[in-house]
Amino acid sequence: MSTTLIFILALVACVQGTSNKEGSDEFDFLMPGVSPMEKDTYLCHATPLDSTKPIYITGFVPQATSDKEHHILVFGCSKPGSNRASWDCGQMAGRSRHSPICQGSASIIYAWAKDAPELELPHDVGFKVGGDSEIAYLVIQIHYSNVDSFLIGGVDRSGVRVLYTPKAMPRTAGVMLLTTGGYVQPGQEEHFEVSCRMNEDVVLHPFAFRTHSHQLGRVSSGYRVRGSDWTEIGRRSPLLPNMFVPATNSVTIKKGDQLAARCTMFNFNDHAVGVGPTNDDEMCNFYIMYFVDGERTLSQSVCFSPGPPLYRWNSDKNLDASKVPANASVVPPPPNGPDPKHPQHQHL
């Protein structure tokens, strides 16, 4: 996980809760006026949570634009990886000054890219943080793809507005990430594939998914595999706003099931392109947002494969690759395929 996620955490953001509609509350979780000087810098910032009582996060409103920020991730951590107000949390080649994401446990709560709209979780579903949970800090990571404004004296206070309620939720949200390494040769189409067995005795109810890759991504798809039955959780073009969208099918994931994801990419460059941290590299990330009845979520929330050419579904003895859906690499129609209109709000 540490080599894949490459980021995050640090000290204190002043969290001032304000009243929001329908009895919920909100606070802005923003960078504290940072000025990154290099393209593809990853910066992190953390805020402590109240240890005496939990809150339940019910949504996120981005406070960012894709002209500067390549992506934003929000993590829940037991302890930040640095005590500074903000810090370098990337793993750029030749740079060794970065700090880790967390000291201790870490879990992804939210991800944003490409001007994705706000997100609201379903009724009675929330991320439990603070209090007696394992999440004592929220940490925001921002990948800066354009630093021109900072080179002439600008500062950044981008981030997210966090929507929450102190009311206990009967269903607890979590996020599972399926991700790969690997590379694609010039002028070739390639499948970046990953699969993991569900080993924990908990029943997941996926309700949303999110795809993420860079310029070469055409379509990403994710599945629950039970025996020879492949059931689609989601399929979407990663060129669209990288938001969480409703799952394709209503399924459950239980112990013994396989989770599988594929990112189909075409390399139009004259050189090979591999998975890496910069915008000139590639990424294959498929996120599954789920809920459980009660509070027990996954303790292992990342599924990783080395990707092509080292890993492929058809070489995985735990998968019946002869049953892969024929449309696994087919770009779907709108709203999960190309559409000139971007939604302004997403309510799951």
N, C-alpha and C positions, 0 to 999 in steps of 0.2 A: 504493500500500500504506500509506503513512504516514497518509493521511486516513482510511483504513478501519480500520486496526488500533488507532490512537490509544493508544499506551502505551510504556513499560517500560525498565527496568534500573538497577542501581546496585551497590554494593560487595559487602561481604563478609558471608556467613553462615558461622558456624562449622559445618563439615560434619564430623560424627563418624560414620564408618561403623560399622555393627554387623552381626553375622552374621545372615542370614535363612535360611529353610528351603531345602533342596536346594542348598546351597552358594553361594547368591547373597548379596548384601549390600544394605544399605539405609541411607539417611540421611533425616532430617527437614529439609525446606526450608520454613521458616516465616517469617512476618513478624516483625520484631524488636520486638514490643511497641508497635505503632502505635496512634494514636487519631484517626481521621478525624473531623472536626467537621461536615462537610457531606454530605448525602445525594448519592449518585451520584459520590462521590470515587473516583478511580482511583489506587491507590498501587502502587509497584513496589519490588522488592528483588532484589539480584543476589548470586550466589556464584561465585567463581572456581573453575575446574577445574584439575586437575593437567596441566600442559603437557608433562610427560615421558612420560605413558602414558595412553592412552584408557580409558574405561569404556563399557559398553554397557547402556543403560537398557532394562529389560525390563518395567516396570510402574509404576503410580502408585496410591497409596492416599490419597484425600482426607482432609484434616484440617480440615473446614469444614462449615458448615450454611447452608442457604438463608435462615434467618431474618435473617442479617446480610449475607451475601455473595451478590451477584447472579451473578457468575461468577469463575472463576479461569482464567488462561492461563499456560502455561509456555513460554518461548521459549529458543532457543539463539542466542547472539550472539557475534560476534567481539570486541566491546568494549561495555561498558555506556554508556548515555546520560548517566549521572551518577555521580559518585564518592561520593554520600551513601549512608548505610545504607538509607534509604528516601526516595522522592520522589514528587511529584505527576506522574503520567504520562498524565493524561487530557486531553481537549480540550473541556471544558465551555464553553458559550457565555459569552462575556464574561470568560473566564479565560485569562491568558496566561503563567502561571507554570509551566506544565508543561514537563517535559523529554522528549526523544524516547525511543523504545523502545530503540534501539541507536545506537551510532556504528559504522557498517560493516554487515556482513551480519546478517540476522535470519531465523529460521525458527521456525514454530510446532511444538511438540513434543506438547503436551497441552492439553486444554480440559475444563472442568468447570462444571456449573450444575445447579440444581434437585435437589440431593441425589443426584446420580449416584453409583453405587458405584465400587469400585476397578476398575482395569484391569490385565490381564496380557496381554502380547503373545504371539503364537504362538511355539512352540518354534523356536529358532535364528534369531529375529528380534530386533533391538535397535536403538535410536538410538545411533549412535556419537558421543560427545562427549569433549572434552578431547584430550590428546595431539596428534597431527598433524592432527586434524580442524579445520574452520573454526569450531567452537563452543568458545570459550574460557571462556564464562560461561553459566550458567543464570540466567534472570530470571523471577521470578514477578510477575504482575500480578493484583491483586484489585480488583474493582468492588464498592464497598460500597453496598448499597441501603437499609440501615437503620443509623443511627448513634446511636440512642437510648442504648445502653449506654455509648458513649464520651463522651457529653455529661455523664454523671454520674461520670466518672473511670475507666471501663473501658479496657482495652488489648486489642489483638488479636494473637494468635500463630497465626492460621490459615495453612494452606498445604497441602503435599502431602508424603507419604512417598515417596521415590524408591527403587525397587527396581532393582538393577543387578548386573552381573557384570564382572570384569576379562577374562573369556574372550572372545576375538574371535568375532563372529557371522558366519556365512556369508552372511546376508541382512540388509540394512540398511533400517531403517524411515524413512519420511518422511511428511509431512502436506501435502496440497494443500487450499487454501481457495478456495471459490467464493462470492463475496459481491456484494451490489448496493447501490446507492443507491435513490432513488425514494420515492414516497408513494402512499397510498391515500385516496380520497375518502370522506367519511362515508356510511355505509349501503351501501357497495359491496364486492364481492369483487374482489380484484386479484391478478394473477400477477407476482411479482418474479422476473425471469428473467436468466440469465447464461450465457454460453458462451465458450469459448476453444479455440483450436487447440493441439494438442500439437506443439511445434516442436523439442523436444529429442530427441536420438537415444539414448533410454533406454527400457527396457520396465518399466512399472509393473504390480504385482500388487495391486490393491485388496483388502484383507481386512476393512476396517471403515469405518464412516461415522458421522457425528454431525450432528445438526441443531440449529439455534439460532435462535429468534426470541422475541418477547415475547408480550404478551397477545393479539395479533390473529392469530398464526400458527395455521393449521389443519393443514397437512401440508406437508412439504418432500420433494422427490424429486431424485435425481441420476442421470445417465446417461453412458455412453460411447456416442458416436455415430460410427458407421463407415459412411460413405455414407448410405444410407437406413435403416440398421439402428440402432434405439435400444435399448440394453440397460441395464436398470436396475441401478445400483450399490446404491441404497438408497432407501427411502421410509418416513417415520416422522412421527408427530405430535410437534411441538416442545413440546407441553404436558407430555409425559412427561419423566422425568429425562434431562437432556442428556448422555448418555454415548455413548461409541463402542460400536456394536453390529455384529455380523457382517454383511458385505456380502450383498446378496440373491443375487447371481450371482457365479460364479467367472469373471472376465474378465481380459484383459490390456489395457493401454493403451500404444499405441506411437506413434511419430512419424506425424503426419498425421491422427490421430483428433481428434474434438472432445469436450470435456467440457462438460456442460450441467447446470444445476440450476434448480429452480423452487421458490419459497416461495409457497404459496397463503394469502392472508390475507383476513379479513373485518373491516371497520371498523364496529364497533357504536357508535362515538362520534358526536357531532354536529359534529365538526371533522375536517379532514384530518390524517393522521398520517404522518410521514416517517421515514426511516432516520436514526438519530442515536445519541448515546452514553448517553442516560439511559434509565431503565426506563419512562418515559412515551413514549419514541420507539419505533421498531421496528428490528429487524435481520433480515437474511436471510443466514444463514451456512450453508453446506453443506461439511463437512469430509470429506475422503477420506484415510484412513490406508492406506498402501501399503508394500510392500517391494520391493526390487530385489535381484537376485543380485549379490553383490559390494558395493561401497561407493558407487558413483556415484548420487546422488539428484538431484532436480530443483534447478536453480539458480534458477528462477522458480517460486515456490510459491503465488502468489496470482493468482486470476482475478477481475476486477472488471468490472461493467457499471453504467451510471448508473441502470438500473432504469426502472420505469414513471414517466412515459409516454414517456421518451426511447428506451428499448430494449425490444424484445420479440423472441422467437424468430422470429415470422413475418415480421420485417423483416430478419433476418440472412441474407445471401446464402450463407453457409457452411453453413446448416442446411436440411434438408428438414423444415419444420415440419408438413407434411401427415402425417408419420409419427409424430408425438408420441404416446406411448401414451395410450389413452383414460383410464387410471386415474391419470394424473400428478397430478391434484388430488383423488384419492379417499383418504380416511383408511384405512389398512390395518387389518386385525384385529390383536388382540394377538399377539405382544408389542410390535409397533411402532405399535399403535393404543391407544386408551384402555383402561386396565386398573387396577383399584384396588390391585393388588399390585405393589410395586416390587421388582425383584430386588436382592439384597444383595451380589452379586458378579458380575463379568463376565469370563469367560475366553475369549479369542478363539482 
